[in-house]
């Protein structure tokens, strides 16, 4: 399932398509990923002793810490979640316990495995779904069902979900068969995609989060437990044929795949390939502690056993955290890594410091990555039949203004480019629908006219840019 065979150089090359600079961080995560592949080549006894080398990324906001981890997970199709250390509370206080990050990781793994398992049975599920859809589009002649006179049988049928939901018997004439074959051909060619149809689908069970919170911490899902005691209800939905096909394919796929197989495979995937990104780890150090706050050191001590390796109960089974890769990050403006408790420091042996972004980096961020910011805005405005181009000088000026504002106010890294481009293109985005067709060139003079007066006024730039 995972593409773990990629070499560190190949991984860095893929990360380069989305992230500018930060070579040291890219190399470190690429090596950490390759080590997983290396571990799997060893015998089982040796595998158990080799644990991931967790990583601590240090650098200001907006320089690519989260994006590196997120893109890494996508490259290898690994379960990945991002959590903020400040969202957790010490055991005994109201709030999310630290084990919830592992449960969230398993949920992510379930989605990955489910998607992969469903893709295996897609052809058969599609065929079954189209059969159901044809029956809805060309219904047979319903036969009247005989009602049982036996009161005991009637009572049993009321509680028997399968009896309630069994398809009514119907008579199929030769004309209906011919019509169904014709409709099936049209369905396969997509000729009926826009037609509306009413289908019966399984009702989605509503969750009760407030009731479920405490039990979740013990790996018990109250909704699932109660849901197993009640029959699944069918509800009618009116959708297009195209949407109906997708809904029914998903239902048919679920019938062809065993939940138990998905759950066990997801647990294994999360254990061996999971990545947990803990952001704002610097905010739970003793230096960032304010009087009256829940003990931040307590949160660190709760995180420690999970990072060290422990068992966590989830509603899908017990998960061992020994081989999950943990990547922590923080700006460490008011504190330093040594302010973390010593035990936790030791669990993040790889330290990577990310560089502040320069004006040259901003130019690259605006133009080089796949779907770079400039490309995004050009594509958005093109939907209104307006063609926009940016001169090289204009892009360099935007980058310089972003760098200057970051230096003079708060440094928010590449996120500054979003606010500056929104302000720069504000009028164009508003007027574009009324401009019909046209071509517009964003020049350095236009950038200066729109942004320089704001950028030079520190008070204004603090609030507007």
Number of C-alpha atoms within 10 A of each C-alpha: 10 14 11 19 14 16 15 19 13 12 23 22 13 15 23 18 14 17 23 19 18 19 14 14 24 26 17 18 24 21 16 19 25 17 19 20 17 13 17 14 11 12 9 10 8 11 15 12 11 15 17 20 21 22 22 26 23 23 20 21 19 17 22 24 28 19 14 19 22 19 18 22 20 13 15 17 17 24 28 24 21 18 18 15 23 15 12 25 20 20 14 7 11 9 12 16 18 23 20 18 21 25 22 18 24 28 21 19 28 23 14 18 21 22 13 14 18 19 12 14 17 17 13 14 22 18 14 17 21 22 15 16 23 19 14 15 18 15 15 16 13 11 10 9 9 6 8 10 8 8 9 9 11 13 10 11 14 11 12 13 14 12 11 13 12 8 8 11 12 13 10 12 11 8 8 16 13 11 16 21 13 12 20 20 14 13 18 12 10 12 13 16 17 12 10 15 17 15 21 14 16 13 11 10 11 8 12 10 11 7 11 14 15 14 12 18 19 13 17 18 19 18 15 12 10 9 13 9 8 11 13 16 14 13 11 11 12 12 16 16 23 17 15 23 20 14 16 23 24 16 16 21 24 16 13 15 15 12 14 10 12 20 20 16 16 27 24 15 22 28 22 20 23 27 26 25 25 20 21 19 23 24 21 22 24 16 15 15 14 10 7 6 7 15 17 22 16 16 21 23 15 18 19 18 17 20 19 16 14 12 14 18 18 22 18 20 14 14 20 18 22 20 24 26 26 21 22 26 26 22 22 20 12 10 17 14 18 10 15 20 15 10 13 18 16 12 17 18 13 17 18 20 16 20 16 18 22 15 17 12 15 24 18 17 22 22 15 18 16 13 14 16 17 19 17 13 16 15 15 14 17 16 11 17 15 19 17 19 14 15 12 13 14 19 21 18 21 24 24 17 24 27 24 16 22 20 12 13 14 11 20 19 21 23 15 20 22 15 13 23 18 14 16 19 16 12 11 16 15 10 12 18 14 8 13 10 12 12 11 11 12 17 17 17 12 13 20 17 12 16 19 16 12 18 21 14 11 15 12 12 19 15 9 12 23
